[in-house]
Amino acid sequence: MNLNQSYYKTLFAKYQNVKCLPNEFTDNSVRLTVKIILDHYHKKLPIHINFQNSKDSIYEIGRHLFKELANDIYCNHSDFPELIPGKTILRDKRKYADGKRKNYLIEEASNNSYVLYDKKNSLRAEISYDELIKKFIPITQGVQSKTILNYINFFKQLNNGFLHDFTPTKFEKKSVFISKRPLWDNLIEKNKIPAIYLPNPREESLLSESRTIPALSDCMIYFTPKYEVCYQNLLLKNEKLKTIIVFDTEADKIPQMLQDKIRFGFNTIVLSNSYSPVKNPLIPCWNWFKEELKIVNDL
């Protein structure tokens, strides 16, 4: 523990160029911690951050990381799903005079051309792939246009107006939070970010998964309370995971994660809230003492 104020000023300077999304932080310690984590995240390096009896801080950090990691997936790992005739449903993004939402089924596909069928109005239209990905969104069920628009505009605002040529509905990589249910329940902006909660069937009464945007078949971020659920339902089913965030739980599973990391290639970030954190020699631990937090927050 170093209680020299100049040390923490130097620390702030070291991470000042680590870019964060436009966020409001409650204090300097949260801001600095998010920057330290993001620096390790972008370098694909593991890190363990521990607070001592500061539950509010780690929950705030968890909410920031949810948004930061989702935006990274949006910018760098977005894709357009496979289009399957007879199965893929498309939502027309164009505005019509009657104001009604229009859904089409892909009826036929050949070369670069698709035949779309509007069952409700018994209409067919032929369209190229390039036009299709710009003007339509693959969906799995009915959805209000406002829900999709909120999703599109959310990431547009986060990225200074940047949009992909298509509306991303498939993501080649995801991140996973191993976290108890309260973090999921307290995510403020999750209705704008494609995310899925995978319950632990041994401990939770609600066994079905929860989706923030049910009309989308894929997600950017998974949440689950147990690493075992992540292993069985994601890793063994060939989901490509970029990062696993262990959020104040399952410390005893970290050695197993580090073994699996070699096989599956994900990074590991650990957040804990304990006077005696369980440390692993393969993950550097940044242990915030209360005295340090006071100095940092007073800078």
C-alpha positions as CSV (number, residue, x, y, z in Angstrom):
1,M,0.0,0.0,0.0
2,N,1.4,3.4,-1.0
3,L,-0.2,6.5,0.6
4,N,1.9,9.0,-1.3
5,Q,-0.4,11.3,-3.2
6,S,2.1,11.9,-6.0
7,Y,2.1,8.1,-6.7
8,Y,-1.6,8.2,-7.5
9,K,-1.2,11.3,-9.6
10,T,1.4,9.4,-11.6
11,L,-1.0,6.5,-11.8
12,F,-3.8,8.7,-13.3
13,A,-1.3,10.1,-15.8
14,K,-0.3,6.5,-16.8
15,Y,-3.9,5.6,-17.8
16,Q,-5.1,9.0,-18.9
17,N,-5.0,8.0,-22.6
18,V,-7.1,4.8,-22.1
19,K,-10.4,5.8,-23.8
20,C,-13.7,5.2,-22.1
21,L,-17.2,5.7,-23.5
22,P,-18.8,9.0,-22.4
23,N,-19.8,7.9,-18.8
24,E,-20.5,9.6,-15.6
25,F,-18.4,8.1,-12.8
26,T,-19.3,8.6,-9.1
27,D,-15.7,9.0,-8.1
28,N,-12.1,8.9,-9.3
29,S,-11.4,5.4,-8.0
30,V,-14.2,3.9,-10.2
31,R,-13.0,5.9,-13.2
32,L,-9.3,4.8,-12.7
33,T,-10.3,1.2,-12.1
34,V,-12.3,1.0,-15.3
35,K,-9.4,2.5,-17.2
36,I,-7.0,-0.1,-15.7
37,I,-9.3,-2.9,-16.6
38,L,-9.8,-1.7,-20.2
39,D,-6.1,-1.3,-20.7
40,H,-5.7,-5.0,-19.8
41,Y,-8.7,-6.0,-21.8
42,H,-7.4,-4.4,-25.0
43,K,-4.0,-5.9,-24.5
44,K,-5.7,-9.3,-23.8
45,L,-4.0,-9.5,-20.4
46,P,-5.7,-10.9,-17.2
47,I,-6.3,-8.7,-14.2
48,H,-7.9,-9.0,-10.7
49,I,-9.2,-5.9,-9.1
50,N,-10.3,-6.2,-5.4
51,F,-12.1,-3.7,-3.3
52,Q,-12.5,-4.0,0.5
53,N,-16.1,-3.6,1.5
54,S,-17.1,-1.4,-1.5
55,K,-20.0,-3.2,-3.1
56,D,-21.4,-0.1,-4.7
57,S,-18.2,0.6,-6.5
58,I,-17.8,-2.9,-8.1
59,Y,-21.5,-2.8,-9.2
60,E,-20.9,0.5,-10.9
61,I,-17.7,-0.9,-12.5
62,G,-19.7,-3.9,-13.6
63,R,-22.3,-1.7,-15.3
64,H,-19.6,0.3,-17.1
65,L,-17.8,-2.8,-18.3
66,F,-21.1,-4.2,-19.6
67,K,-21.5,-1.2,-21.9
68,E,-17.8,-1.0,-22.8
69,L,-17.4,-4.7,-23.7
70,A,-20.7,-4.7,-25.7
71,N,-19.5,-1.7,-27.7
72,D,-16.3,-3.4,-28.5
73,I,-18.2,-6.4,-29.8
74,Y,-20.5,-4.1,-31.8
75,C,-17.5,-2.3,-33.4
76,N,-15.2,-5.2,-34.0
77,H,-17.1,-8.5,-34.1
78,S,-20.5,-7.7,-35.7
79,D,-21.8,-9.9,-38.5
80,F,-24.9,-10.6,-40.6
81,P,-26.5,-14.1,-40.0
82,E,-26.9,-16.8,-42.6
83,L,-30.1,-16.3,-44.6
84,I,-32.1,-19.5,-44.9
85,P,-35.0,-19.7,-47.4
86,G,-38.2,-20.7,-45.7
87,K,-36.9,-19.8,-42.2
88,T,-35.3,-16.4,-42.1
89,I,-37.8,-13.5,-41.3
90,L,-36.8,-10.0,-42.2
91,R,-38.1,-6.7,-40.7
92,D,-38.3,-3.9,-43.3
93,K,-36.5,-0.8,-41.9
94,R,-38.1,1.5,-44.4
95,K,-40.9,3.8,-43.5
96,Y,-44.3,3.4,-45.2
97,A,-47.2,5.8,-45.4
98,D,-49.5,3.6,-43.4
99,G,-46.9,3.5,-40.5
100,K,-47.3,-0.3,-40.2
101,R,-44.4,-2.7,-39.6
102,K,-43.7,-5.1,-42.5
103,N,-42.1,-8.5,-42.1
104,Y,-41.0,-10.7,-45.0
105,L,-40.0,-14.4,-45.3
106,I,-37.1,-15.3,-47.5
107,E,-38.8,-17.6,-50.0
108,E,-36.0,-18.2,-52.5
109,A,-32.3,-17.5,-52.9
110,S,-30.1,-17.9,-55.9
111,N,-26.7,-16.3,-56.6
112,N,-26.9,-12.8,-55.2
113,S,-30.7,-12.5,-55.5
114,Y,-33.5,-13.1,-52.9
115,V,-37.2,-13.4,-53.3
116,L,-39.1,-12.0,-50.3
117,Y,-42.7,-12.9,-49.4
118,D,-45.0,-10.7,-47.4
119,K,-47.7,-13.2,-46.2
120,K,-49.9,-10.6,-44.7
121,N,-50.3,-8.7,-48.0
122,S,-49.6,-11.6,-50.4
123,L,-46.7,-9.6,-52.0
124,R,-43.4,-10.8,-53.4
125,A,-40.3,-8.8,-54.1
126,E,-36.9,-9.7,-55.6
127,I,-33.9,-7.9,-54.0
128,S,-30.1,-8.2,-54.1
129,Y,-28.0,-9.2,-51.1
130,D,-26.4,-5.7,-50.9
131,E,-29.8,-4.0,-50.8
132,L,-31.2,-6.6,-48.4
133,I,-28.6,-6.1,-45.7
134,K,-29.0,-2.4,-45.8
135,K,-32.8,-2.2,-45.7
136,F,-33.8,-5.3,-43.6
137,I,-33.1,-6.8,-40.2
138,P,-33.3,-10.5,-39.5
139,I,-35.6,-11.2,-36.6
140,T,-36.9,-14.3,-34.8
141,Q,-40.3,-13.0,-33.7
142,G,-42.5,-9.9,-33.8
143,V,-40.9,-6.8,-32.3
144,Q,-41.8,-3.2,-32.0
145,S,-39.9,-0.9,-34.3
146,K,-39.0,1.3,-31.4
147,T,-37.1,-1.6,-29.8
148,I,-34.9,-2.1,-32.8
149,L,-34.5,1.7,-33.3
150,N,-33.4,2.1,-29.7
151,Y,-30.7,-0.5,-30.2
152,I,-29.5,1.1,-33.4
153,N,-29.5,4.6,-32.0
154,F,-27.8,3.6,-28.8
155,F,-24.7,2.3,-30.5
156,K,-24.8,5.1,-33.0
157,Q,-24.6,7.7,-30.2
158,L,-21.9,5.8,-28.4
159,N,-19.7,5.9,-31.6
160,N,-20.2,9.5,-32.7
161,G,-22.7,8.6,-35.5
162,F,-20.8,5.5,-36.8
163,L,-23.1,2.8,-38.2
164,H,-22.3,-0.5,-40.0
165,D,-23.7,-0.9,-43.5
166,F,-26.1,-3.4,-41.9
167,T,-27.8,-3.8,-38.6
168,P,-25.7,-6.3,-36.6
169,T,-27.7,-9.3,-35.4
170,K,-24.9,-11.8,-35.2
171,F,-21.7,-11.5,-33.3
172,E,-18.6,-13.7,-34.0
173,K,-17.3,-13.2,-30.5
174,K,-19.0,-12.6,-27.1
175,S,-18.0,-11.8,-23.6
176,V,-19.4,-13.5,-20.5
177,F,-20.1,-12.2,-16.9
178,I,-19.9,-15.0,-14.3
179,S,-22.1,-13.2,-11.8
180,K,-25.0,-13.7,-9.5
181,R,-28.4,-12.4,-10.6
182,P,-28.4,-8.9,-8.9
183,L,-25.9,-7.5,-11.4
184,W,-28.1,-8.6,-14.3
185,D,-31.2,-7.1,-12.6
186,N,-29.5,-3.8,-12.0
187,L,-28.1,-3.2,-15.6
188,I,-29.6,0.2,-16.5
189,E,-29.3,0.1,-20.3
190,K,-29.6,-3.6,-21.0
191,N,-32.8,-3.2,-23.1
192,K,-30.7,-1.5,-25.7
193,I,-27.9,-4.1,-25.7
194,P,-28.4,-7.7,-27.0
195,A,-27.6,-9.8,-23.9
196,I,-28.7,-13.2,-22.6
197,Y,-28.9,-14.5,-19.0
198,L,-28.3,-18.2,-18.7
199,P,-29.7,-19.5,-15.3
200,N,-28.2,-22.1,-13.1
201,P,-30.8,-25.0,-13.3
202,R,-29.6,-26.4,-9.9
203,E,-30.3,-23.2,-8.0
204,E,-32.8,-21.1,-9.8
205,S,-36.5,-21.7,-10.2
206,L,-36.7,-19.9,-13.6
207,L,-35.0,-22.3,-15.9
208,S,-35.4,-20.6,-19.3
209,E,-32.9,-18.0,-20.5
210,S,-33.7,-14.3,-20.4
211,R,-33.1,-12.0,-23.4
212,T,-32.9,-8.3,-23.4
213,I,-34.0,-8.1,-27.1
214,P,-35.9,-11.4,-27.7
215,A,-36.4,-10.7,-31.4
216,L,-32.7,-11.0,-32.1
217,S,-31.3,-14.6,-32.3
218,D,-27.8,-13.7,-31.0
219,C,-26.2,-11.5,-28.3
220,M,-23.1,-9.6,-27.5
221,I,-22.8,-10.4,-23.8
222,Y,-23.8,-13.5,-21.7
223,F,-24.5,-13.6,-18.0
224,T,-24.6,-16.7,-15.9
225,P,-24.1,-17.3,-12.1
226,K,-21.9,-20.4,-12.6
227,Y,-18.8,-21.1,-14.7
228,E,-20.1,-24.6,-15.2
229,V,-23.1,-23.2,-17.1
230,C,-20.7,-21.2,-19.3
231,Y,-18.5,-24.2,-19.9
232,Q,-21.4,-26.6,-20.8
233,N,-23.6,-24.2,-22.8
234,L,-21.1,-21.9,-24.5
235,L,-17.5,-23.2,-24.6
236,L,-18.4,-26.8,-25.4
237,K,-20.8,-25.6,-28.1
238,N,-18.1,-23.7,-29.8
239,E,-19.1,-20.1,-28.9
240,K,-16.1,-17.9,-29.3
241,L,-15.6,-16.0,-26.1
242,K,-13.4,-12.9,-26.0
243,T,-13.4,-12.3,-22.2
244,I,-14.8,-13.9,-19.1
245,I,-15.5,-11.4,-16.3
246,V,-15.6,-13.1,-12.9
247,F,-17.8,-10.8,-10.9
248,D,-17.4,-11.4,-7.1
249,T,-18.2,-15.1,-7.2
250,E,-16.8,-18.5,-8.2
251,A,-13.2,-17.7,-7.1
252,D,-12.6,-21.4,-6.6
253,K,-13.2,-21.9,-10.3
254,I,-10.5,-19.6,-11.5
255,P,-7.8,-22.3,-11.7
256,Q,-10.1,-24.3,-14.0
257,M,-10.8,-21.2,-16.1
258,L,-7.1,-20.6,-16.6
259,Q,-6.6,-24.1,-17.8
260,D,-9.6,-23.7,-20.2
261,K,-8.2,-20.4,-21.4
262,I,-5.3,-22.2,-23.1
263,R,-7.8,-24.4,-25.0
264,F,-10.5,-21.8,-25.8
265,G,-8.4,-18.6,-26.0
266,F,-10.5,-16.2,-23.8
267,N,-9.1,-13.6,-21.5
268,T,-10.0,-13.4,-17.7
269,I,-10.9,-10.3,-15.7
270,V,-11.7,-10.8,-12.0
271,L,-13.6,-8.3,-9.8
272,S,-14.0,-9.0,-6.1
273,N,-15.1,-7.3,-2.9
274,S,-13.3,-8.9,0.0
275,Y,-10.9,-8.2,2.9
276,S,-9.2,-11.4,2.0
277,P,-9.5,-12.0,-1.8
278,V,-8.6,-15.3,-3.2
279,K,-5.6,-14.6,-5.4
280,N,-4.1,-16.6,-8.2
281,P,-0.4,-16.3,-9.1
282,L,-1.2,-16.2,-12.8
283,I,-3.4,-13.2,-12.5
284,P,-2.0,-9.9,-11.1
285,C,-4.1,-8.6,-8.3
286,W,-4.8,-4.9,-7.7
287,N,-6.0,-4.7,-4.1
288,W,-7.6,-1.3,-3.3
289,F,-7.3,-0.4,0.4
290,K,-9.8,2.1,1.9
291,E,-7.0,4.5,2.6
292,E,-5.9,4.5,-1.0
293,L,-9.4,5.1,-2.3
294,K,-9.7,8.2,-0.1
295,I,-6.6,9.7,-1.6
296,V,-7.6,8.8,-5.1
297,N,-11.1,10.3,-4.7
298,D,-9.7,13.5,-3.2
299,L,-7.4,14.1,-6.2
